[in-house]
Amino acid sequence: MTAKPKLASGRKVAKALSEFGYQKISQKGSHIKLCNDSIGLTLIVSDHKEVDRWTLKTILKQAEIPEDEFNKYL
């Protein structure tokens, strides 16, 4: 059974994703755009006080990052 992703702010999620090779490209309003050039994938993270668990789960699924591995960096 996989661990649930922890509740975190959008900035903490973006910072944790930087540990996996994602870099902030831009921000427009409350959305942060991150890109990983090595695999050619772009992710959008909402810069809210708390990112919804289902939204975070979807982001991690797109990035192919296991939730328990991601939780180590939060």
N, CA, C and O of each residue as an XYZ file, in Angstrom:
296
protein
N       0.845     -1.184      0.000
C       0.000      0.000      0.000
C       0.884      1.239      0.000
O       1.826      1.338      0.786
N       0.581      2.172     -0.876
C       1.384      3.384     -0.957
C       0.921      4.384      0.089
O      -0.247      4.406      0.479
N       1.849      5.200      0.528
C       1.535      6.229      1.510
C       0.793      7.367      0.836
O       1.027      7.669     -0.334
N      -0.108      7.998      1.586
C      -0.793      9.174      1.050
C       0.202     10.313      0.949
O       1.085     10.440      1.797
N       0.074     11.134     -0.066
C       0.950     12.310     -0.113
C       0.595     13.255      1.024
O      -0.580     13.443      1.339
N       1.596     13.838      1.630
C       1.372     14.778      2.728
C       0.787     16.068      2.189
O       1.016     16.438      1.037
N       0.029     16.748      3.036
C      -0.493     18.064      2.657
C       0.655     19.060      2.684
O       1.435     19.095      3.636
N       0.753     19.858      1.649
C       1.841     20.835      1.560
C       1.386     22.006      0.703
O       0.424     21.908     -0.059
N       2.094     23.106      0.844
C       1.800     24.279      0.019
C       2.371     24.065     -1.381
O       3.203     23.184     -1.598
N       1.917     24.870     -2.307
C       2.407     24.772     -3.679
C       3.900     25.035     -3.780
O       4.590     24.407     -4.583
N       4.403     25.956     -2.972
C       5.842     26.267     -3.001
C       6.670     25.110     -2.478
O       7.746     24.829     -3.005
N       6.175     24.425     -1.433
C       6.897     23.260     -0.907
C       6.893     22.125     -1.918
O       7.884     21.409     -2.058
N       5.783     21.960     -2.619
C       5.699     20.918     -3.647
C       6.686     21.224     -4.767
O       7.389     20.327     -5.233
N       6.748     22.486     -5.206
C       7.682     22.878     -6.261
C       9.124     22.661     -5.808
O       9.961     22.214     -6.591
N       9.414     22.976     -4.547
C      10.764     22.783     -4.018
C      11.118     21.295     -3.952
O      12.244     20.907     -4.264
N      10.158     20.468     -3.548
C      10.401     19.026     -3.491
C      10.597     18.455     -4.899
O      11.419     17.560     -5.096
N       9.849     18.966     -5.872
C      10.007     18.497     -7.249
C      11.369     18.895     -7.819
O      11.881     18.232     -8.721
N      11.951     19.963     -7.302
C      13.288     20.353     -7.764
C      14.326     19.295     -7.400
O      15.357     19.186     -8.065
N      14.065     18.516     -6.354
C      14.959     17.407     -5.986
C      14.921     16.292     -7.027
O      15.836     15.471     -7.095
N      13.879     16.261     -7.827
C      13.727     15.250     -8.877
C      14.105     15.789    -10.253
O      13.831     15.150    -11.269
N      14.734     16.966    -10.289
C      15.236     17.507    -11.541
C      14.339     18.533    -12.206
O      14.616     18.933    -13.336
N      13.276     18.976    -11.551
C      12.374     19.971    -12.134
C      12.837     21.368    -11.767
O      13.253     21.621    -10.636
N      12.761     22.275    -12.735
C      13.160     23.660    -12.525
C      11.977     24.570    -12.826
O      11.191     24.315    -13.739
N      11.870     25.632    -12.043
C      10.793     26.594    -12.251
C      11.082     27.389    -13.519
O      12.141     28.001    -13.659
N      10.123     27.367    -14.437
C      10.257     28.113    -15.693
C       9.605     29.474    -15.546
O      10.204     30.505    -15.851
N       8.361     29.458    -15.070
C       7.617     30.710    -14.947
C       6.491     30.539    -13.943
O       6.208     29.440    -13.466
N       5.858     31.662    -13.642
C       4.684     31.656    -12.788
C       3.720     32.695    -13.318
O       4.099     33.835    -13.588
N       2.472     32.291    -13.464
C       1.441     33.217    -13.905
C       0.287     33.103    -12.918
O      -0.397     32.082    -12.849
N       0.089     34.160    -12.168
C      -0.953     34.123    -11.141
C      -0.596     33.123    -10.064
O       0.477     33.195     -9.465
N      -1.505     32.184     -9.819
C      -1.264     31.211     -8.757
C      -0.846     29.846     -9.308
O      -1.105     28.824     -8.672
N      -0.212     29.815    -10.468
C       0.244     28.560    -11.053
C       1.738     28.626    -11.374
O       2.207     29.553    -12.035
N       2.467     27.630    -10.896
C       3.904     27.542    -11.109
C       4.149     26.506    -12.203
O       3.629     25.392    -12.135
N       4.934     26.871    -13.201
C       5.268     25.971    -14.304
C       6.674     25.430    -14.074
O       7.632     26.193    -13.953
N       6.786     24.096    -14.015
C       8.060     23.422    -13.790
C       8.375     22.522    -14.973
O       7.473     21.937    -15.573
N       9.647     22.414    -15.307
C      10.057     21.601    -16.447
C      11.257     20.737    -16.077
O      12.149     21.168    -15.345
N      11.264     19.520    -16.592
C      12.399     18.620    -16.456
C      12.916     18.369    -17.867
O      12.318     17.607    -18.627
N      14.029     19.010    -18.214
C      14.561     18.916    -19.577
C      15.065     17.523    -19.924
O      15.036     17.134    -21.091
N      15.525     16.768    -18.937
C      16.088     15.451    -19.231
C      15.029     14.470    -19.739
O      15.339     13.579    -20.530
N      13.777     14.630    -19.286
C      12.719     13.746    -19.774
C      11.682     14.498    -20.607
O      10.754     13.890    -21.141
N      11.839     15.820    -20.719
C      10.955     16.624    -21.553
C       9.530     16.722    -21.036
O       8.582     16.694    -21.822
N       9.369     16.836    -19.726
C       8.043     16.895    -19.128
C       7.838     18.230    -18.425
O       8.729     18.719    -17.730
N       6.671     18.809    -18.609
C       6.313     20.072    -17.958
C       5.138     19.821    -17.023
O       4.171     19.156    -17.395
N       5.225     20.355    -15.807
C       4.168     20.206    -14.805
C       3.687     21.583    -14.369
O       4.453     22.546    -14.362
N       2.417     21.666    -14.006
C       1.837     22.886    -13.458
C       1.410     22.586    -12.025
O       0.668     21.636    -11.776
N       1.887     23.409    -11.080
C       1.541     23.248     -9.667
C       0.833     24.519     -9.219
O       1.315     25.627     -9.455
N      -0.316     24.348     -8.571
C      -1.039     25.521     -8.069
C      -0.347     26.031     -6.810
O      -0.039     25.261     -5.900
N      -0.112     27.326     -6.772
C       0.582     27.948     -5.641
C      -0.445     28.366     -4.591
O      -0.713     29.551     -4.397
N      -1.007     27.368     -3.922
C      -1.995     27.605     -2.887
C      -1.409     27.260     -1.532
O      -0.341     26.656     -1.439
N      -2.112     27.646     -0.490
C      -1.673     27.358      0.873
C      -1.570     25.847      1.095
O      -0.636     25.373      1.741
N      -2.529     25.099      0.559
C      -2.526     23.637      0.605
C      -2.941     23.113     -0.758
O      -3.998     23.472     -1.276
N      -2.105     22.262     -1.334
C      -2.453     21.623     -2.599
C      -3.312     20.406     -2.255
O      -2.952     19.610     -1.387
N      -4.430     20.270     -2.928
C      -5.337     19.151     -2.692
C      -4.608     17.822     -2.927
O      -3.787     17.714     -3.838
N      -4.909     16.821     -2.106
C      -4.223     15.518     -2.218
C      -4.423     14.877     -3.581
O      -3.487     14.303     -4.138
N      -5.634     14.967     -4.128
C      -5.883     14.357     -5.437
C      -5.114     15.077     -6.533
O      -4.621     14.448     -7.469
N      -5.013     16.392     -6.414
C      -4.229     17.157     -7.379
C      -2.766     16.755     -7.295
O      -2.114     16.551     -8.318
N      -2.252     16.642     -6.078
C      -0.860     16.241     -5.887
C      -0.621     14.828     -6.398
O       0.418     14.544     -6.994
N      -1.590     13.938     -6.163
C      -1.477     12.563     -6.660
C      -1.383     12.538     -8.180
O      -0.610     11.766     -8.748
N      -2.174     13.386     -8.837
C      -2.159     13.465    -10.294
C      -0.823     14.005    -10.799
O      -0.286     13.513    -11.791
N      -0.289     15.018    -10.114
C       1.013     15.580    -10.494
C       2.097     14.518    -10.380
O       2.935     14.381    -11.271
N       2.080     13.766     -9.283
C       3.097     12.729     -9.076
C       2.944     11.597    -10.086
O       3.934     11.006    -10.518
N       1.710     11.298    -10.458
C       1.470     10.258    -11.463
C       2.036     10.684    -12.815
O       2.654      9.881    -13.514
N       1.823     11.959    -13.183
C       2.361     12.475    -14.445
C       3.882     12.440    -14.443
O       4.508     12.134    -15.457
N       4.475     12.760    -13.283
C       5.933     12.811    -13.177
C       6.545     11.434    -12.933
O       7.767     11.282    -12.938
N       5.688     10.429    -12.719
C       6.130      9.056    -12.430
C       7.036      9.013    -11.199
O       8.080      8.360    -11.198
N       6.613      9.723    -10.154
C       7.337      9.752     -8.880
C       6.483      9.029     -7.849
O       5.323      9.396     -7.656
N       7.023      8.009     -7.179
C       6.256      7.323     -6.134
C       5.967      8.262     -4.962
O       6.808      9.081     -4.591
N       4.780      8.137     -4.390
C       4.364      9.035     -3.314
C       5.253      8.926     -2.087
O       5.583      9.940     -1.473
N       5.644      7.715     -1.720
C       6.502      7.564     -0.533
C       7.881      8.184     -0.761
O       8.483      8.714      0.173
N       8.376      8.121     -1.983
C       9.656      8.752     -2.314
C       9.534     10.282     -2.253
O      10.432     10.971     -1.770
N       8.409     10.792     -2.752
C       8.177     12.238     -2.744
C       8.043     12.769     -1.317
O       8.542     13.851     -1.004
N       7.370     12.008     -0.454
C       7.151     12.432      0.932
C       8.468     12.645      1.691
O       8.500     13.415      2.651
N       9.528     11.992      1.289
C      10.834     12.152      1.950
C      11.369     13.567      1.800
O      12.111     14.045      2.658
N      10.998     14.244      0.712
C      11.533     15.564      0.414
C      10.662     16.709      0.926
O      11.038     17.874      0.798
N       9.504     16.390      1.503
C       8.638     17.454      2.035
C       9.019     17.850      3.427
O       8.389     18.730      4.013
